[in-house]
Amino acid sequence: YDKNELCSSDQIICIKDVTVKLEDWRDATLNFKVQYASVWSANNNATLHGVFSNAGYTYELHCLYPLFES
């Protein structure tokens, strides 16, 4: 992977102790840390957007670029 990827598109990462702030009926902001090579990232914020369509509820993909503490 390049330096901005934690995993490939067919993998997932697990997060814990997530604080969810509901901003309106379709956006949620997640504030969390990730660990890579035994180093914790600085706090990261990711906003997940959902959009209703005729086919149901769909999601857009938003990339996360963690900043790791030195």
N, C-alpha and C positions, 0 to 999 in steps of 0.2 A: 504494500500500500504506500501511497505517497504520504508526506508529513501531515496532511490535513485529514487523513482518514483513520478512524479507529478500527474499522472492519470493512469487509466487502459488502456489496449490496444484498447478498443473500445471507448475511449474518446479522445477529442482533447484539446489543449490549444491554446489560441489566443495570438499573439504577435503583437506589434506595433512599429513604428519607427525603422524599420529593415533596416540595411545597407547591401546591397548585393554586394559582390566583385566576379566578374566572373573571375575565374582563367584559365579556358580553356573552350572548348565547352561543357563539361559535368559536371563540378564541380562548385558549388557555396558555398561561405562561408557566413554564417549569424552571425552577431554580435548583441546581444540583451540582455535584462534583463528580468527576470520573477519575479512575486510577489507571495508569499505564506504566508498565515497567517499575512498579512499586513507588511511583510518584503521583501525588494527588494534583489534580488540576485546580486552578483558581475557580471561584464560582462562575458558572456559566448560566446564561439565560437563553432559553429556546422557546419561541412562541409557535405553537401548533395551531394551524388554521384548518377548519373544516368548512366545507361548502356543500350546501344542499343542492341536489340536482334531481331531475325527474327519475333517475335510476336509483336514488337513495343518497346516503351520506358518503361523500368522498373526501379524501385527504390530499393535501399538497405536501410535498417533501421539502423540508427546510434543513440545510446543512448546519452542522454544529462544528465550530472550530475551537476546541478547548485550548486554554492557555495554562501551561503547567508551571507550578512553583519551582523555583530553583533551589 
